[in-house]
Amino acid sequence: MVAGHLQTKKGYYYVVVGYKAPSGKYKYSWFPTGIEAKGGNKKKAERELMRIRHDFVIPTEEEAVSEMKTDMLFTDFMEMWLEIERTAISPVTFSSYDMMVHKKINPYFEKRHIKLRDLTASDIQNFYLHELKTISANSVKHEHANIHKALKYAVKIDLIPYNPADKVDVPRCPKYVAEYYKADELEKLFEVTKDSKYALLIRLVAFYGFRRSEAIGLKWDAIDFEKSTITIRHTVTEAKIDGKMTLIQQDSTKTKSSMRTLPLIESFREPLLNLKAQQKENARLCGSCYCHDYDEYIFVDPLGKIFNPGQVSESFNRILKKNGMRHIRFHDLRHSCASLLLANGVGLKEIQEWLGHSDISTTANIYSHLDFSSKIASAGVMDKVLSVPQTETQAWKTL
């Protein structure tokens, strides 16, 4: 039986079947079900999915001509391209592509009924101008990357002669300036969250500069209490896939450099050991009500359920508002860590390794504006090697 899944389009369920064609390439076929994607129709649609998968016959080489055609609507092409991308990218990346196409790109172009072969740079440019009325230049830049990649594929399979997105002017993004808390603000944050279930999570993120996915993805085997180390090698994220929010647990990180081992300081040893003991006690007290699906993880609630990434950020925002603290994102605790390191003389290379950036240019681009100590050192060097004569007052007298 071939692989397949349900996809919603314009309020109806479609069955998308994926198969390996005789040519060796992976292809997709779409089948309308006529079933509305609302109410209690999902089980009915799932039965149709199973029927179509069971009855589907892989076409011969002649029959396996791509369903993508040059005279198809651009929106239909984007739908089919998405399904091809699904097999080549991570679930989290696919979720962002899927949302961008269905929430932004296709709703705009559906009203215009533009065919793939007729799409021009002007059409795409007008879309960006329309988007800039409500979203940032950086968001438009992401939309451009999505459209450009899709049209690049269309050129590759000879549907169009060139990529019209190459001719578009992408809006320039202002340089990103990271928000962060200073030491006194972090100390206040630690104080107001000391009784919160997120207290230890917040302190670890602020101290080590972990990404949210890295912190929530910490397992007990990442902590070596004998060698006093903490290792990042697993992440937990969430993504909306096929209309449903899904927790993504994976033994991988954002980049290879993100996999790193850091020293476990004494300040965290005791709280972690206490938390481990508390989890064991919670499991005993709750009995059959306790969820054992996440026993490996450090950050779970009293009933054993892993912390939800979105709820962590929402709760963090509420804590700041309730306590009258300046608003920053949960991710900005990572930036707060970097700013404190810089302010206390730690170099960009060391910060790169601490944060797990793949390239020092990433670290420099984000934090160079904070590195004032290096500028003072540079000024000191120039002052020593270059003598600047004092300007005499009389030289400025009016002639």
C-alpha positions, 0 to 999 in steps of 0.5 A, spaced: 500 500 500 502 506 498 503 512 503 498 517 503 495 523 508 489 528 508 490 535 506 485 540 507 484 545 501 478 550 500 474 547 506 474 540 503 479 534 504 483 531 499 487 525 499 494 526 497 498 519 495 505 519 494 509 514 490 516 512 487 515 512 479 518 508 474 523 513 473 525 513 480 523 520 482 518 521 488 511 523 485 504 525 488 497 524 486 491 528 489 484 526 489 478 530 491 474 527 497 468 531 496 468 531 504 467 538 508 473 539 513 469 541 519 464 537 524 465 530 525 467 528 518 475 527 519 473 519 520 469 519 514 475 522 510 480 517 513 476 511 511 476 514 504 484 515 505 485 508 506 480 506 500 484 510 495 491 508 498 488 501 497 486 501 490 491 506 488 496 503 482 502 506 481 502 508 473 507 506 468 512 511 465 508 513 460 502 515 465 507 518 470 507 524 467 507 530 472 501 532 474 504 539 474 503 543 468 505 550 465 498 552 465 496 550 472 494 556 477 500 558 481 496 557 487 495 549 485 502 549 483 504 551 490 500 546 493 503 540 490 510 543 491 508 543 498 507 536 498 514 535 495 517 539 500 514 535 505 519 529 504 525 533 504 525 538 510 523 537 517 516 537 520 518 544 523 520 547 517 514 544 513 509 547 518 512 554 517 512 553 509 505 550 510 502 556 514 506 561 509 502 558 503 495 557 506 495 563 510 498 568 506 501 566 499 495 562 496 489 567 499 492 573 495 493 569 489 487 565 489 483 572 487 487 573 481 487 567 478 494 567 475 497 561 471 504 559 473 506 560 466 503 567 466 506 569 473 511 575 472 516 579 477 511 584 477 505 580 480 510 578 486 512 585 487 505 587 488 504 581 493 510 584 497 507 591 497 501 588 499 504 584 505 508 590 507 502 594 509 501 589 515 507 585 516 515 586 517 520 586 511 523 580 515 516 576 514 516 578 507 523 576 506 521 569 508 515 569 504 520 571 498 524 565 500 518 560 500 516 563 493 523 563 490 524 556 492 518 553 489 519 557 482 526 554 482 523 547 482 518 549 477 524 551 472 528 545 474 522 541 471 522 545 465 515 548 467 517 555 466 523 558 462 526 562 468 524 564 475 521 571 475 522 571 483 529 573 481 527 579 478 524 582 484 526 587 489 526 584 496 525 589 502 531 591 506 530 588 513 533 593 519 538 590 523 536 586 528 537 588 535 536 583 541 532 585 547 535 583 553 535 583 561 541 586 565 543 583 571 539 586 576 533 585 572 534 577 571 535 577 579 528 580 580 525 575 575 529 569 579 525 572 585 518 573 582 518 566 579 522 562 585 515 559 586 513 558 579 513 551 576 518 554 571 523 557 576 528 552 574 527 552 567 528 560 567 534 560 571 537 555 566 535 558 560 538 565 563 544 562 565 546 557 559 543 561 554 539 555 551 534 555 546 527 554 548 527 547 544 534 545 548 531 547 555 525 543 554 528 537 550 533 536 556 533 529 559 536 526 565 541 522 561 544 529 559 546 531 566 552 527 568 552 529 576 559 525 576 563 529 571 559 535 572 557 536 565 550 538 561 549 536 554 545 539 549 543 533 544 535 533 544 530 538 542 522 539 543 518 543 539 511 544 536 509 545 529 502 545 526 501 539 521 495 538 517 491 542 522 493 539 528 499 542 533 504 536 534 510 535 539 516 534 535 521 530 539 528 529 536 535 527 537 538 533 533 539 540 534 538 547 530 545 546 527 551 541 529 554 546 533 548 546 537 550 540 540 555 542 546 557 540 553 557 545 558 560 545 565 554 543 570 555 549 576 554 547 583 548 552 584 544 547 579 546 540 582 542 540 588 536 543 585 536 538 579 537 532 584 531 535 588 527 535 582 529 528 580 526 526 587 520 530 587 518 527 580 519 520 583 515 522 589 509 525 584 509 518 580 508 515 586 503 519 589 499 520 583 499 512 581 495 510 575 494 518 573 501 519 572 503 520 565 510 516 564 511 518 557 516 523 558 519 519 564 526 521 561 525 528 561 527 533 566 521 539 565 515 535 566 509 538 570 506 534 577 502 529 573 508 527 568 506 531 562 512 535 558 512 542 558 508 545 552 513 550 548 507 555 547 505 555 554 512 556 557 512 562 553 505 565 554 506 563 562 513 567 561 509 573 558 504 573 564 509 573 569 512 579 567 506 583 566 503 581 573 510 583 576 510 590 572 517 587 569 519 590 562 517 585 556 522 581 553 520 574 549 522 568 553 528 567 547 531 573 550 533 570 556 538 567 551 540 574 549 541 576 556 546 571 557 550 573 551 550 580 553 552 579 560 558 575 558 560 580 553 559 585 559 564 581 563 569 581 558 568 574 554 570 574 547 565 573 541 568 566 540 567 563 547 560 566 546 559 563 540 561 556 543 557 557 549 551 559 545 552 553 540 552 558 534 554 555 527 558 561 525 562 566 529 559 571 524 552 569 527 554 571 534 557 578 531 551 580 527 547 579 533 551 582 539 557 586 536 553 592 538 554 590 545 561 589 545 563 596 547 569 593 551 573 591 545 572 598 542 575 601 549 581 597 548 581 599 540 581 606 542 587 605 548 591 601 542 590 607 537 591 612 543 598 609 544 601 608 537 598 615 534 600 621 538 594 626 537 597 634 538 592 638 542 589 644 538 591 651 541 586 656 543 589 661 538 588 657 532 581 658 533 581 665 533 577 669 528 581 672 523 
